[in-house]
Amino acid sequence: MIKFSLASLTAANLTVNNAHSLFTSSIEISIPYKSYLGPIENAALSQFISDNDNFGKQTNKNQKSDKTEELNLLDKERVGFWREIKRAENSYKKSPDPMKKSAALTLGLFITPYKDAELLPLNSRSGVFSEIILKYRSRPELMQAGSTLGVDSSFGMLETKNMGYNTLYKARNDEYAKAEASGSSLKPAVVASYNQYCVAIEQAANFTPSPEIISLLNNLNELRKTYHALGSNDKDVPPADGGAK
């Protein structure tokens, strides 16, 4: 009579990162129980560990990009030009020169809603900088104010650096997408090993039970429940395995 079973989970539905996290956590949970496992369960665990090691190495390798450092530099530069614009506006609004003071007030009214743009998350920051440039270019009075204060070139450099950032950011995302696919090539093997190991633990819990085996099964089960919820939103790979039920 079957008394113990693991919660349903289709591990192949998880993204590469979530799958690797599940597998690594499952192994970490299992290691302290090795001495309580029989030869079949230990053999399944050893194969699972080996396949997950290979999977993890490929996943970590794929997630490194030489574009990250350049992106950080471009972000620092665009933020620098934005701060130049803000400093000029703040300085000249107290100027004794009526033209510069008027220009600073005009520019100040425009940039006030965007004062903290550099504090936004990177994706939002890119969009806000693009919006600022678009509005600045579409309003002659703003361009005149920028020219009067000597920051028109700063707006131009902000635009250049922001466009460069956006282009490189997309290229890095494309690179990560390809890397995800590459990591997925090793995923079926480790998913199969994970399923085999889970089945072995289920069988041990039902046919050669011990308090330690039952404890291990329960711990693995908690992980499966957690990642089942994640799997409903993951779209990495279509279902390919039934999982241990």
Secondary structure as UniProt FT lines:
FT   HELIX           11..13
FT   HELIX           16..30
FT   HELIX           31..36
FT   HELIX           39..62
FT   HELIX           67..92
FT   TURN            93..94
FT   HELIX           98..111
FT   HELIX           112..114
FT   TURN            115..116
FT   HELIX           117..119
FT   HELIX           122..138
FT   HELIX           140..148
FT   TURN            149..150
FT   HELIX           152..184
FT   TURN            185..186
FT   HELIX           187..207
FT   HELIX           211..231
FT   TURN            232..233
//
